[in-house]
Amino acid sequence: MRDTDGIAVRGNRMLLTRRFHNRPGVELSRAELVDDAWVITTQEKLRPPGPVVMHCAQGRDGCLWLRAGDSWLHIET
């Protein structure tokens, strides 16, 4: 996914986030590894409780932590 700013991987599943410049919200994509290629399975727009800044997402142990304002959102793969 172009302009990805957050990534988390667990096994054959992956989460990707992309922040929209000057707009509230983040695009969340879920992908699965199929025949040695990552395939996007779903996409959704998240509306976090606060503003999302550049480099706001951190992947750890297959989970994505997304910083929005004074809060952290936890997203599972």
Summary of the structure (lengths in Angstrom):
residues: 77
radius of gyration: 12.1
end to end distance: 16.4
largest distance: 40.1
contacts: 214
relative contact order: 0.28
helix: 0%
strand: 68%
